[in-house]
């Protein structure tokens, strides 16, 4: 279970990610003609997996980037052997496996923050062209017995690929009392003996859907088969509690530090804040998933002494420190990402991939691995999601998202000179997820030059200039986050004759304006992630003395069930005031495709407002 920091923040430029292509049926670059998987499980929970794949290349992209088969195994638990591989060319010629086709890499290290014992084996097929068929067959043996009652396997299909013939056969001993859960696949029991039971499932997925940026994780809706000993996710929670409970030890050193840190705290809230802040700042996030490291945390004393650990380790240490000052807490299992559902019925670990701290007496979730998240808040990867509260043996849910708790208030002051150049400054205050995202965005750009950061921001709206940005230290989570800039813009228009200009954005967050520079999808096929937040933009613009304003954009207003947008324009002498407000308030963070037209209409209104010009005449003689 690893903390994901690879979120791509175009917020570095003050904007959200641009929508991608429309999700409609399309011809993918490869087609899985055949994926046959056979699983043979023994009475100790060990199993072998034999898989035969045939992939057809249907485009140049498939030739260049997907003409291989990739396999991952855990060296401490699994062995792997390629049984055959061949490439069938369109002219009928068959080329069989040669040693130099196989490439292996041992263990993965991601930026020093994640260590595992995975071995990646890649078959690189030769002489591939459009129409080639790539065939491989391998056998993987999972030689480490599963702990009693903890066996589970999950197999899923991507909605973005074509599977002409996908089959799954599972032979399992009755003594394991395995349960099945599936969606999209057809099949079930095909044979039984005194000791074994065999299941067979199949599916044909003839249509692939293009990816849609912003969609929920496909695990929320794509086909799957689960074979498991867990009746539901509460069973998964009980397994986790059994493994992790003994790891929480209040050592004398932990107790002393916890009490020292809370010496001046009166309430449990204050104590929890002091301990959360210390763990967040001092326990470096490093994930180790070697052997059982992906599921079992390390001892609290180990983490305390070494000052690093992953999400499970953070929770164990924080639980020990809280217990030292009389506050009970527990692990809360959750998905970190864009999956919002825990399917009913027999369960596998997926999509659970993260652990939070939950304090029942305060009804409070904490994530000390999230270095940029102030106490009492959560980032948008874990808000409004189901949780498994392991020590309580029940489900929970992280708080919903409310517009007034996730807010960006921005005020930009500009003076436009007679030559059209602009001097400006901006002050912005952020709260909630808006604040958290900007903290991360600012932190991630620290290695870039200020010139590049400013140019990237100006480029959004075709503006040219220079500037400087200052802000609260991103990791100083005890201080409210503010953002300031000063900037100069090259001429925005020719004020020597009558004309018009669109008010510039300058070096400011430009959160509302950013919604006008990308064409959104025309429709949505998949459910998508929708955040609730508020943005208030104010622009105070001092106009050149020698011009007269002939007309201002009309005030705008758009209001629907979940979205409110207003703008107002006011002129007092040569001072132009523009105020805009945009509010999104959704019932949950998972929106359905039928809600999408509302967003499209709001974007049209916002774009129309932002594209309207200020018309002026000039009193200056030529």
PyMOL commands that set and color helices and strands:
alter all, ss='L'
color gray80, all
select helices_A, chain A and resi 10-13+60-65+99-101+174-176+218-220+233-247+252-261+268-282+300-306+311-324+360-362+403-405+432-444+450-459+513-516+593-610
alter helices_A, ss='H'
color red, helices_A
select strands_A, chain A and resi 25-26+30-41+47-57+68-74+78-88+94-96+102-106+114-115+118-124+133-142+152-156+163-173+179-183+186-192+196-205+208-209+224-228+284-285+287-288+308-309+330-334+354-359+364-366+386-389+394-397+407-416+422-430+465-471+481-489+499-501+528-529+533-542+547-551+556-559+563-572+575-584+590-591+614-618
alter strands_A, ss='S'
color yellow, strands_A
deselect
rebuild
show_as cartoon
